[in-house]
């Protein structure tokens, strides 16, 4: 899987047949840079294109920024839908550790792919299927990780669709209830300052799950044949600016807020970590 819809689409297909399956993602591109500052693909491109339209930026600068923004292959280097879903697949237990964050061009991504190939052979031998890994506890873990990393709102649609394909009970209220108790721990665009390459070097999803262990379901099974808890326990946070502890988060209650009213009787969602205060009323 790679960009936004491919990862959830592939997993939904795998769940439909419920044969042994494992994910290896394409990985994010390297950090974008322009005039010595970090810029993120998929977010800054909109801001910069508007600056050109407003006459605040020249086309030469815009093309230079575009070149610096996309300097390697890989998916968007912000916590957009692509990196959100590869991170959540890891939190769900459907990939090996560091699948979510290792850059596409990092040699360790190739090693991860090799180990993934070895793991799927063991899964076939042991008849370990997606339905055994993707339980309600796994979805609870993923929703809490989603809140901690400031993930894309599109993940709500994808996780609900995936749970529906499996017959696992999951609702909008679960996102509201489980997500509200988790603060924003990862300082990453578009909710923060850093990019996916920084997130990988800081410890990635395993490091985030270590911080979240007090509120996770550690017994949830993974494709490695072991629970998620021991994987999180052995992780380390290497950069406290990028991944913060529960007692000192980047921001307060994060995740997804579920709204209801006469404009949205079936519910609407918003991402408070990326919203201005005026949108919270």
Protein Blocks (a to p, Z undefined) as FASTA:
>chain_A
ZZfklmmmmmmmmmmnopacddddebiaddddeehiacdehklmmmmmmmmmnopacfkl
mmmmmmmmmmcgcddfbfcfklmmmmmmmmnopacehklmmcfklmklmmmmmmmmmmmm
mmmmnopafklmmcfklmmmmmmmmmmnopafklmmmmmmmmmmnopacdfklmmmmmmm
pccfbdcdfkbmbdfklmmmnnpjmlmmmmmmmmmcfkbccfkopafklmmmmpccfbfk
lmccfklcfbdcehjdddddjklmnopaddfklpcfklmZZ
